[in-house]
Amino acid sequence: MGWLLLLLMASGLVAYYLFVDFRGLSHPEGMEQAQIARELKRGHGFTTQTLVPLALAAASESRGQARAAAFPDTYFAPLNPALNAALIKMAGEDYPVGFKQRIYFLDRVIAAGAMLLLFVSAGLTYLLGTRLFDEKIGFVSTLVVLLCDLLWRFSQSGLSQMLLLTLFLAGLLALEAAMRGWEGGRLPWLSLLAAGICFAALPLTHPLAICLSLGAIAVVVVYFWRAFLIPSVFILMVLTPVTAWLLRNALVSGQPFGTYACQLFGGADETGASALLRRFASTSEVMKGPIDPRAAVKSILEQFQSLFGHLGSVVVAPLFFLSLLHPFRRRVTAHFRWGILFMWGGAVLAMGLVGVAGNPDSANQLHVVFVPVMSIYGLAYLAVQWHRLGFGGNRFSPWRHAHFAGALLVSAMPLLLPLPSRVIHGLQFRGLLMQWPPYDPAAIHQLAKWTSRSEVIYTDIPWAVAWYADRRSVWLPVTPEEFQKVADLCDAEGLSTAGIYLTPESLDSRLATDIMDGEYSAWSKLMLRGQVGRFGVDLLAKGSPFPHWVSLSPSSRHQAWFMSDRPRWEEASSASVP
């Protein structure tokens, strides 16, 4: 009966997150991995239509040409795009998006694949909880996973966290089986082989996950040190695939860590890295000097301050740290938690170097993959303390499982509190909700009708243009001078400039701090053109290469403009008239 109710609850949650509350892929890096997956499906290899100025400069520097027409991506790990490519191949890609149905169907396909991985992770959580403790802990921890709103939000994002979570739990399950076999006097080669495959796949899913793999290596070396061959084989298994991928990056870009290395020089801030990526300059010039240790320490302290949110607001997950003080009777269970702590510590340090932007759904957020296993230990510790209070001894007491019920209720609050209003809103505007601002798939898709595949669009959201318009797009360079250098490079390959598409991503920036004197100061006239244009003044009227412009805003509160060399929208309208 319990499993039937669990299945019904899971089905209801899928209906809610995939249909009622779904507004399209929610994260820029999710969209970018999706368009890479589409290129993989088309047989173009691991290439991207999102052209980053720094990557173009690095490729031009290392090979003498940038090959913007078929540009290899070196920012993302390959497994999540490969999985999405398989989903796109099964679903097909010829799905229109319009103003009456603003959600791109492939957004829903990718989210559905991530939600399937979330179900697999819930099953692995049950198996791990059962093996470490008992079926009751396993079942309740499964409920914790399924009621965690943050995990569902990641499944809507297009990011690799759901695949990372599945592989991490599978690796932990295999590692626990290996430790149990070793305690039983056996050489657990099969379990270690499975663990090695999973932990080898982690850094190929997310670059920062190398810290989890290194943590697993440390656990194997410490636990199996008497059998020298076991740690040696495990190390080779885990590090060989990621080494091969680093060599691939070095061959295509001259940098083994690719453009992801910018994260280390962004001042432990994801937004700082974006300013570096928009520069058309030598990587040695952009990525120079030592990493700022003060910024890393500040980022680590900020993680601790917001740890509860990063762990999905699951109330039992932080109890893992208290469980470290409890002497669990099972030897493997007692030792296993220290391995988890070591991996988590490595993840904290890695996230401190690149930053998690202070928000729980950051692309670099790895705390979330620890939610299930930390919840398992937290629930076990809670059960021990509840029993000591005398509530768990009586089988017929109504308070016997009150601690589990309370933990589930509090942990589910981020999901339950906004549920009624979001359901009403989602049903009322079904198919019309979107991630605005700044993403409007229907408006972005218009760019595909106004441009050709031999043209390039410069924009502040190149990932969305590449995904929804299926056009090559360049992240707007820092200065007009660098813009011209990129344009010349693209022109040399037969890729002309179609125009500039600006959205609230940049237009909603603070006037004095960001537009006039900050990140977009070199483009201040361009940024203010739409607002000043309301008074009949065009800031770029004289000598502008983009004298024609049109609004692509679904609302008056936030602005989006496409500026071009000619009124392409009028040409498209006249061409569609019979």
C-alpha positions in Angstrom: 0.0 0.0 0.0 2.9 2.4 0.9 4.5 1.8 -2.5 1.3 2.4 -4.4 0.8 5.7 -2.6 4.4 6.6 -3.4 3.8 5.8 -7.1 0.6 7.9 -7.2 2.4 10.8 -5.5 5.4 10.6 -7.9 3.0 10.6 -10.9 1.2 13.7 -9.5 4.6 15.5 -9.0 5.6 14.7 -12.6 2.3 16.1 -13.9 2.9 19.2 -11.8 6.5 19.9 -12.7 6.4 18.8 -16.3 3.1 20.2 -17.4 1.4 22.6 -15.0 4.4 24.5 -13.6 6.8 24.0 -16.5 8.0 27.2 -18.2 10.8 25.8 -20.4 14.4 25.2 -19.5 15.3 27.6 -16.7 19.1 27.8 -16.8 21.4 29.3 -19.5 23.9 26.4 -19.3 21.0 24.0 -19.6 20.0 25.6 -22.9 23.6 25.6 -24.1 24.0 21.9 -23.3 20.7 21.3 -25.2 21.9 23.0 -28.4 25.2 21.1 -28.2 23.1 17.9 -27.9 21.2 18.8 -31.0 24.5 19.3 -32.9 25.6 15.9 -31.7 22.3 14.4 -32.9 22.9 16.0 -36.3 26.3 14.3 -36.6 28.3 17.5 -36.1 30.3 16.2 -33.2 30.8 18.1 -29.9 30.3 21.5 -31.5 28.3 24.6 -30.5 26.4 27.4 -32.1 27.1 29.6 -29.1 30.3 31.5 -30.0 32.2 32.9 -27.0 34.7 35.7 -27.9 37.4 34.3 -25.6 37.0 30.8 -27.1 37.2 32.2 -30.6 40.4 34.1 -29.7 41.9 31.0 -28.1 41.1 28.8 -31.1 42.5 31.5 -33.5 45.6 31.8 -31.4 46.3 28.0 -31.2 45.4 27.0 -34.7 45.6 30.1 -36.7 41.9 30.0 -37.4 38.8 29.8 -35.3 36.5 27.7 -37.5 33.4 29.6 -36.3 31.3 27.6 -38.7 31.8 24.4 -36.8 33.2 25.5 -33.5 34.1 22.8 -30.9 32.9 23.3 -27.3 35.4 23.1 -24.5 33.3 24.4 -21.6 31.0 21.5 -20.9 31.6 17.9 -20.0 30.3 15.5 -22.7 27.9 13.0 -20.9 24.9 15.2 -20.3 24.7 16.6 -23.9 25.2 13.0 -25.2 22.2 11.8 -23.1 20.1 14.7 -24.3 21.2 14.0 -27.9 19.8 10.5 -27.5 16.5 11.9 -26.2 16.3 14.4 -29.1 17.0 11.6 -31.6 14.1 9.6 -30.2 11.7 12.6 -30.1 12.8 14.3 -33.3 13.5 18.0 -33.6 10.9 19.5 -36.0 8.7 21.1 -33.4 7.5 24.7 -34.0 7.2 27.2 -31.3 4.7 30.1 -31.6 2.9 32.8 -29.6 0.0 30.5 -28.9 2.3 27.7 -27.6 5.4 29.4 -26.1 7.0 26.2 -24.7 9.4 24.5 -27.0 8.5 20.8 -27.0 12.2 19.7 -26.8 12.4 21.6 -23.5 9.8 19.3 -22.1 11.6 16.2 -23.6 14.9 17.1 -21.9 13.1 17.9 -18.6 11.3 14.5 -18.8 14.6 12.7 -19.2 16.0 14.5 -16.1 12.8 13.6 -14.1 13.3 10.0 -15.1 16.8 10.2 -13.7 15.3 11.7 -10.5 13.1 8.6 -10.2 16.2 6.3 -10.7 18.0 8.3 -8.0 15.0 7.8 -5.6 15.3 4.1 -6.2 19.0 4.1 -5.6 18.4 6.1 -2.4 16.1 3.4 -1.2 18.7 0.7 -1.9 21.5 2.7 -0.2 19.4 3.5 2.8 18.3 -0.1 3.2 21.9 -1.4 2.9 23.3 1.1 5.4 20.4 0.9 7.9 17.0 -0.8 7.2 14.0 -0.6 4.9 12.2 2.0 7.0 15.1 4.4 6.6 15.3 3.6 2.9 11.6 4.2 2.3 11.5 7.5 4.2 14.7 8.8 2.6 13.1 8.0 -0.8 10.1 10.2 0.2 12.5 12.9 1.2 14.1 12.8 -2.3 10.8 12.9 -4.1 9.5 15.8 -2.0 12.6 18.0 -2.4 11.6 21.0 -4.5 15.2 21.8 -5.3 15.7 18.5 -7.0 12.7 19.0 -9.2 13.8 22.5 -10.1 17.1 21.1 -11.3 15.2 18.6 -13.4 13.5 21.6 -15.1 16.8 23.4 -15.7 18.5 21.3 -18.4 21.6 21.1 -16.2 23.6 18.0 -15.6 22.9 17.7 -11.8 20.3 14.9 -12.2 22.7 12.7 -14.2 25.4 13.6 -11.7 23.1 12.6 -8.8 22.2 9.3 -10.4 25.9 8.4 -11.1 27.0 9.5 -7.7 24.4 7.4 -5.9 25.1 4.4 -8.1 28.8 4.8 -7.3 28.2 5.1 -3.6 26.0 2.0 -3.7 28.7 0.0 -5.5 31.4 1.4 -3.1 29.4 0.3 -0.1 29.0 -3.1 -1.5 32.8 -3.3 -2.1 33.5 -2.3 1.5 31.0 -4.8 2.8 32.6 -7.6 0.7 36.0 -6.6 1.9 34.8 -6.9 5.5 33.5 -10.3 4.7 36.9 -11.4 3.5 36.3 -11.3 -0.2 38.0 -9.4 -3.1 35.0 -7.3 -4.4 36.3 -6.8 -7.9 32.8 -6.6 -9.5 31.6 -3.9 -7.1 34.8 -1.9 -7.5 34.5 -2.2 -11.2 31.0 -0.7 -11.0 32.1 2.0 -8.6 35.1 2.8 -10.9 32.8 3.2 -13.9 30.4 5.6 -12.0 33.1 7.7 -10.5 35.0 7.9 -13.8 31.8 9.2 -15.4 31.3 12.0 -12.8 33.9 14.5 -14.2 32.6 13.7 -17.7 29.2 14.9 -16.4 30.4 18.1 -14.6 34.0 19.4 -14.5 33.8 20.1 -10.7 32.7 16.5 -10.0 36.4 15.6 -10.3 36.5 16.4 -6.6 34.0 13.6 -5.9 36.1 11.2 -7.9 39.2 12.1 -6.1 37.3 11.6 -2.8 36.3 8.2 -3.9 39.9 7.4 -4.8 41.0 8.5 -1.3 38.4 6.2 0.3 39.5 3.2 -1.8 43.2 3.9 -1.0 42.6 4.1 2.7 40.1 1.2 3.0 41.8 -1.2 0.6 45.4 -0.3 1.2 46.5 -3.8 2.1 45.6 -5.0 -1.4 47.9 -2.7 -3.5 46.4 -3.8 -6.8 42.8 -2.7 -6.0 43.6 1.1 -5.4 46.0 1.1 -8.4 43.4 -0.4 -10.8 40.7 1.9 -9.4 42.8 5.0 -9.9 43.5 4.1 -13.5 39.8 3.4 -14.1 38.7 6.7 -12.7 41.3 9.0 -14.2 41.9 7.6 -17.7 38.6 8.8 -19.3 38.8 12.3 -17.9 42.5 12.5 -19.0 41.4 11.6 -22.5 38.8 14.4 -22.5 41.4 16.9 -21.3 43.7 15.9 -24.2 40.8 16.4 -26.6 40.3 19.9 -25.2 44.0 20.7 -25.5 44.0 19.6 -29.1 41.1 21.7 -30.2 41.7 24.8 -28.1 45.2 24.7 -26.7 43.8 24.6 -23.2 43.2 21.2 -21.4 40.5 22.7 -19.2 39.0 24.7 -22.1 37.0 27.9 -21.4 35.7 26.4 -18.1 39.1 27.5 -16.6 37.7 31.1 -16.6 35.7 30.1 -13.6 38.9 30.0 -11.6 39.8 33.6 -12.5 36.4 35.1 -12.1 36.9 36.1 -8.4 35.0 33.0 -7.1 32.0 34.5 -8.8 30.1 33.0 -11.8 29.1 36.5 -13.0 32.8 37.5 -12.9 33.6 34.6 -15.3 31.1 35.9 -17.8 32.9 39.2 -18.2 36.1 37.2 -19.0 34.4 35.0 -21.5 33.1 38.0 -23.4 36.6 39.3 -24.0 38.2 38.7 -27.4 41.7 38.4 -26.1 44.5 35.9 -25.5 43.8 33.4 -22.8 47.2 34.1 -21.3 46.1 37.7 -20.9 42.7 37.0 -19.5 43.6 34.0 -17.3 46.7 35.4 -15.6 47.9 35.9 -12.1 47.2 33.8 -9.0 43.7 32.8 -7.9 42.5 35.2 -5.2 42.4 33.1 -2.0 40.3 35.8 -0.2 37.5 35.5 -2.7 37.7 31.7 -2.4 37.5 31.8 1.4 34.6 34.3 1.2 32.8 32.0 -1.2 33.2 29.0 1.1 31.9 31.0 4.1 28.9 32.0 2.0 28.2 28.3 1.3 28.1 27.6 5.0 25.7 30.5 5.6 23.3 29.2 3.0 24.0 25.5 3.5 20.4 24.7 4.4 19.1 26.1 1.1 21.9 24.4 -0.9 20.7 21.1 0.6 17.2 21.7 -0.7 15.9 22.9 2.7 15.7 19.2 3.7 15.7 19.4 7.5 17.3 16.1 8.1 20.2 16.5 5.7 22.2 18.8 8.0 21.7 16.2 10.8 24.4 14.2 8.9 27.0 16.3 10.6 25.6 15.3 14.0 25.5 11.7 13.0 29.3 11.8 12.8 29.3 11.9 16.6 27.2 8.7 16.9 28.9 5.3 17.2 26.9 3.2 14.7 27.2 -0.5 15.3 27.7 -1.6 11.7 31.4 -1.2 10.8 30.8 -0.3 7.1 28.0 2.2 8.0 30.3 3.9 10.5 33.3 4.1 8.1 31.2 5.0 5.0 30.1 8.4 6.5 33.7 9.6 6.7 34.1 9.0 3.0 31.0 11.0 2.4 32.3 13.8 4.6 35.6 13.8 2.7 33.9 14.0 -0.7 31.7 16.8 0.5 34.7 18.7 1.8 36.4 18.4 -1.6 33.2 19.7 -3.2 33.0 22.7 -0.9 36.6 23.6 -1.7 36.0 23.2 -5.5 32.8 25.3 -5.3 34.7 27.9 -3.3 37.2 28.3 -6.2 34.6 28.9 -8.9 31.6 30.3 -6.8 28.0 29.3 -6.7 26.6 32.8 -7.1 24.8 32.6 -3.8 21.8 30.8 -5.2 20.9 27.1 -4.7 20.2 26.4 -8.4 23.6 27.5 -9.6 25.2 25.4 -12.3 28.2 24.8 -10.1 26.1 23.6 -7.1 27.2 20.2 -5.9 25.7 20.2 -2.4 22.5 18.9 -4.0 24.0 15.5 -4.9 24.6 14.9 -1.2 21.0 15.4 -0.2 20.0 11.7 -0.4 22.9 10.2 1.4 23.1 12.9 4.0 19.3 12.5 4.6 19.8 8.8 5.1 22.3 9.4 7.9 20.2 12.3 9.3 17.1 10.2 9.5 19.0 7.4 11.2 20.4 9.8 13.8 16.9 11.3 14.3 15.5 7.8 14.8 18.1 7.0 17.5 17.4 10.2 19.4 13.6 9.8 19.1 14.0 6.3 20.5 16.1 7.6 23.4 13.3 10.0 24.3 11.0 7.0 24.7 8.7 7.6 21.8 9.8 4.7 19.6 9.5 1.8 22.0 5.7 1.4 22.0 4.5 -0.2 18.8 1.0 1.2 19.2 2.0 4.7 20.2 0.7 7.4 17.8 4.1 9.2 18.3 6.2 6.2 17.1 6.8 7.6 13.6 6.0 11.3 14.3 9.6 12.2 13.9 9.6 10.9 10.3 6.3 12.6 9.5 7.5 15.9 11.0 10.8 15.7 9.0 8.9 15.0 5.8 6.4 17.8 6.3 9.1 20.5 7.1 11.3 19.3 4.2 8.4 19.5 1.8 7.4 23.0 2.7 9.2 24.7 -0.3 7.1 22.4 -2.5 3.8 22.6 -0.7 3.5 26.3 0.2 3.4 27.7 -3.3 1.7 24.7 -4.8 -2.0 25.9 -4.8 -1.3 29.3 -6.4 1.2 27.8 -8.9 -1.3 25.1 -9.9 -4.1 27.7 -10.5 -1.7 30.0 -12.4 -0.3 27.1 -14.4 -3.7 25.8 -15.4 -5.0 29.3 -16.3 -2.1 30.1 -18.6 -1.2 26.6 -19.7 1.3 26.6 -22.6 1.8 30.4 -22.3 4.1 30.5 -19.3 7.8 31.0 -20.0 11.1 32.0 -18.3 10.5 35.7 -19.0 12.5 37.8 -18.4 14.7 37.3 -20.4 13.6 34.2 -22.4 10.7 34.2 -24.8 11.1 31.2 -27.1 8.4 32.4 -29.6 10.0 35.8 -30.0 13.5 34.3 -30.3 12.2 31.9 -32.9 11.3 34.9 -35.1 15.0 35.5 -35.5 15.2 32.2 -37.5 12.7 33.6 -40.0 14.6 36.9 -40.4 18.1 35.5 -40.7 19.9 32.7 -42.6 22.3 30.0 -41.5 25.2 31.9 -43.0 24.6 34.8 -40.6 25.6 35.5 -37.0 23.5 37.2 -34.3 25.2 39.1 -31.5 23.3 39.0 -28.2 23.4 38.9 -24.5 21.7 35.5 -24.4 23.5 33.5 -27.1 22.6 30.2 -25.6 18.9 30.9 -26.0 19.3 32.1 -29.6 21.3 29.0 -30.5 18.7 26.8 -28.9 15.4 28.4 -29.9 16.3 30.1 -33.1 18.8 27.5 -34.2 21.2 30.2 -35.4 24.9 30.9 -34.6 25.1 33.5 -32.0 28.0 35.4 -30.4 28.0 36.6 -26.8 28.2 40.4 -27.1 31.9 41.3 -26.7 33.0 43.7 -24.0 33.8 46.6 -26.4 32.7 47.6 -29.9 36.4 47.3 -31.0 36.4 43.6 -29.9 33.0 43.3 -31.6 34.6 44.3 -34.9 37.4 41.8 -34.5 35.0 39.0 -34.0 32.9 40.2 -36.9 36.0 40.3 -39.2 36.9 36.7 -38.1 33.3 35.5 -38.9 33.3 37.4 -42.2 36.4 35.6 -43.2 34.5 32.3 -42.9 31.5 33.6 -44.8 29.4 34.3 -41.7 28.0 37.8 -42.0 26.5 39.9 -39.2 22.7 39.8 -39.1 22.2 42.2 -36.1 22.2 42.6 -32.4 19.5 41.1 -30.1 19.3 42.6 -26.6 17.0 41.4 -23.8 16.4 42.2 -20.1 19.5 40.1 -19.4 21.5 43.3 -20.0 18.8 46.0 -20.5 17.5 45.5 -16.9 21.0 46.2 -15.5 21.5 49.1 -13.1 21.8 52.3 -15.0 24.8 54.0 -13.2 26.6 50.9 -11.9 26.4 48.5 -14.9 25.3 50.4 -18.0 27.1 53.7 -17.7 30.2 52.7 -15.7 30.2 48.9 -15.4 30.1 45.8 -17.5 28.2 47.3 -20.4 29.6 50.8 -20.3 31.1 50.5 -23.8 27.6 49.7 -25.1 25.7 52.3 -23.1 24.2 54.0 -26.1 23.0 50.7 -27.5 21.5 49.7 -24.2 19.6 53.0 -23.8 18.5 53.2 -27.4 15.1 51.7 -26.7 14.3 53.7 -23.7 15.4 57.0 -25.2 13.7 56.2 -28.4 10.3 56.6 -26.6 11.1 60.4 -26.7 11.7 60.3 -30.5 15.5 60.3 -30.2 17.7 57.7 -31.7 21.1 57.6 -30.0 22.6 55.7 -32.9 21.0 57.5 -35.8 24.2 58.7 -37.4 26.5 56.2 -38.9 25.0 53.2 -37.2 25.4 49.8 -38.9 22.1 48.8 -37.4 19.7 51.7 -38.1 16.6 49.5 -38.1 15.2 48.0 -34.9 12.1 46.3 -33.7 10.7 45.4 -30.3 10.4 41.7 -29.3 9.0 42.2 -25.9 6.0 40.2 -24.7 5.3 42.9 -22.0 5.9 46.6 -21.5 7.8 46.2 -18.2 10.8 44.5 -19.7 12.3 45.4 -23.1 13.9 43.3 -25.8 15.1 44.7 -29.1 16.5 43.3 -32.4 18.7 45.8 -34.3 19.7 45.0 -37.9 21.0 46.5 -41.1 17.6 46.5 -42.8 14.0 45.9 -41.8 14.1 42.1 -42.1 10.8 41.7 -40.2 9.0 43.7 -42.9 10.6 41.6 -45.6 9.5 38.4 -43.9 6.0 39.7 -43.5 5.7 40.7 -47.2 7.2 37.3 -48.3 4.6 35.4 -46.3 1.7 37.3 -48.0 0.5 35.3 -51.1 
